[in-house]
């Protein structure tokens, strides 16, 4: 291997460095040369730019001079034009006046020789001339120019008729351009309005073939609106006149025929037709609002509608009230007739019945109560019919009443609903139900008054819903709102006071209106029935058996029958009421039942085994109340624990439907989805 020579490596480095220095020098000289060249070219470019700027400035000065010269020439031309116009205008006027004088002379001579009057193709030019001559003739004295004025007027009228006839023919041929030409000529004639009338009349020919005048009118106006701007210089005026013609002639005649047919013979059909026709007319008016009819089209259309319906709307509410009163009375009478029931006067008779019920509680002999054979005299069908009729009346009232009269009219309709639904139906049923409550000493009494309570409560909820849904929107922003609320409150309190008068308030039930003491009377009857059962079934020997060692029964027959009766009445109370009312009534029922059993037990003497039977009887009664207590627990237990409580000792033996119906009384039944526990 050859030995490393550092000197040789150094020499190589030195040689390469020298070569690089030479290369750098060459490049540096080239750079300096290029820099000098760039500087020379920059000076030459700057010099050229200066020369161009000078040239541009000279050109701009020339342009300014040219612009000033053009402006000067234009001013001279305009001045010359004004001078020429000043000379030409009087000349043209003189030429035109000369022509008019020539034509005027022809009328003076009585012979029209000019081609413009004899050539039918020049009718537009002749119309322009005769229109000007007609204006001139108006200024001439009648005594000297009566004959020529008459001739000009006659020619004016003839040309006007020819133009209108030409317009009519063009419209029938569908020649829009020709109609536009003729209309422009007629614009300066007195018969221009007649031209518009002809157009409106012909537009309606064949337009009313569908049998629906409102739909036909809307389609007609849409079609006319598309072309009227191409024919007349003031299309909005023509559209307004067309609509006015339709409303005042076609619609008014149609509506009058429809309403007059039923006005005197059929109030129901008359009101329905009036409502429908007025609604369809206002809907048509809303569609016509999209067209250009001038400045205040809203007022224009409102006046047209008013002109048609004013005579019908001014006494609308009287017809409505009369019909609603008659219809409501018929609905009620038809129901009572179907029950073969003759309504008795209520008024003071109801108060007297309450006094009799008070005496009955003191066991005073006032004769038998009224036997209604278990009929509540409340009908869901009657209520639905009355509410439906009133709902329709509210809808008609909203549409047909003047805004200023709307709250007042709605209040009158509401007053009729109160009269026939609340007083003539609900209140009458309560009066009859009160009179039908048996006295406590009655045997085998049918306690149906709770059915009356249940139905009346349901009906009042429907009444309240209509009050909120249909009456409130009509009176909410008027002073009549307070009157409606007060009237509703008064009728509620009237029923409550009628039932509360002079009787102790041991049971307070908060229905939509308070059926308070009636339930007290009903509970008295229940206790009375149980007294009869005990008196008939309980024997003195029940608690003093002859053979103390051979007693096979667990409880007495009287106990079994009373408990069966109690179960039945508890179920009836629960089905007839809701919410806290169930607790209130059952509590009072339990207290009175306890008092009855307590007093009953004190009437007998007991052997040892008889005492055991009495304890068994009481235990059976306690079992009933324990079960009722457990059912009431379903109203308060947490939703998650509901299934566990239902499977407890007291409730496991009961039918699942009974448990489910009791749980349905909870306010959170739907929100907490409690029904899933019984599915």
Secondary structure, DSSP 4 states (H G I P E B T S, - for coil): -PPP-HHHHHHHHHHHHHHHHHHHHHHHHHHHHHHHHHHHHHHHHHHHHHHHHHHHHHHHHHHHHHHHHHHHHHHHHHHHHHHHHHHHHHHHHHHHHHHHHHHHHHHHHT---SHHHH-GGGHHHHHHHHHHHHHHHHHS-HHHHHHHHHHHHHHHHHHHHHHHHHHHHHHHHT-HHHHHHHHHHHTTSTTHHHHHHHHHHHHHTTT--SS-HHHHHHHHHHHHHHHHTTT-S-HHHHHHHHHHHIIIIIIHHHHHHHHHHHHTT-HHHHHHHHHHHHHHHHHHHHHHTTS---S-HHHHHHHHHHHHHHHHHTTHHHHHHHHHHHHHHHHHHHHHHHTT--PPP-HHHHHHHHHHHHHHHTT----PPP--TT-----HHHHHHHHHHHHHHHHHHHHHS-TTTHHHHHHHHHHHHIIIIIIIIIIHHHHHHHHHSPPTT-SS----HHHHHHHHHHHHHHHHHHIIIIIHHHHTTSTHHHHHHHHHHHHHHHHHHHHHTTS--S----SSS---HHHHHHHHHHHHHHHHHHHHH--GGGGS-S-TT----SS-HHHHHHHHHHHHHHHHHHHH--THHHHHHHHHHHHHHHHHHHHHHTT----HHHHHHHHHHHHHHHHHHHHHHHHHHTTTS-GGGHHHHHTSTTTTTS-HHHHHHHHTTSTTTTTTTGGGGG-
